[in-house]
Amino acid sequence: MSTVWPVAALEGFAAELRRLGDGRNARVRAAAAHHVHQLRLIPWMGRAELEIPLPQCGTSASFYDLSAIEFTTEPVDCDLCLAQAELGDLLLEAGAAQGVLFELP
């Protein structure tokens, strides 16, 4: 038997998480290292209308226990989050510098 999630009831919760995470980073209490992670919006429960801020690196503890997320203004010190952010910046720079490879007729 499948469960039908009351999406409308969860939209307020998701909006509150987005408000709390806006312009902040996060620490995940359940994670062993307790690093500060960069946040990105991720569809929660596979629904775009329920986007919530979760660690950029995808540390799994946050996906199962949202109460383990502590929002903070401390700087990011998670190596994987920092590497992904740097890679994203490089891709943006490369995309902006990419010239036309060939002209279509």
Secondary structure, DSSP 8 states (H G I E B T S, - for coil): ------HHHHHHHHHHHHHHHTT-EEEETTSSS--EE-EEEEEETTEEEEEEEEETT--THHHH-GGGEEEE-S----HHHHHHHHHHHHHHHHHHH---S----
